Amino acid sequence: MTQTPLKTTTPDQHIVVPGTWEQFKSIQKGFEHSRGVRLFYYDGTIELLMPGRDHEIFGHVIGYLVTTYLIHQGIFFQPTGAMTQEQEGTASAQADQSYCLGRVKPIPNLSIEVVFTSGGANKLRRYQALGVAEVWFWQDGVLKLYHLESDGYKQIDRSRLEDLQNLDLDLLQRCILMGETDLREAVRVFQQAMRDR
């Protein structure tokens, strides 16, 4: 008897439709008790995302490593996860991970998204409308950072958030990739490197 191999990956399911803010709010209400569905709105576009296994793994690995760094550095933070960030009538987003740094505030300083589809520019416009200071995208094994300036987001090589300026991004990227298959080892390497600095 032949066994069917266990399917270990499920792809993201992503739906994008035109719609008004009022239509978005109706859809949001309909999904308010549905775990695992993320909703976004900006400029007449409604997005629904049901993250797949790899998406969720990377989101949690990144969150765990960033949290480990903040604790190690003794930085005050509030992890706000995938909470809804909203500017009434204009924009709504649910990042994979988000953080208030230094103090609690209505909109986090940092939002992090795992991206398996396109649309980075639209995502940045949405976060600009919300006033998120920094947005990080994890895509194709690379972490891309964007900092909000007076004329929009600029791609940067190192975080400009005061609490994250000393974060070694090369180390973080290596440990994120390692964490996909062995989070325990990724965290061990990450912590050891921080202790050795």
Order of alpha helices (4+ residues) and beta strands (2+ residues): beta-alpha-beta-beta-alpha-beta-beta-beta-beta-beta-alpha-beta-beta-beta-alpha-alpha
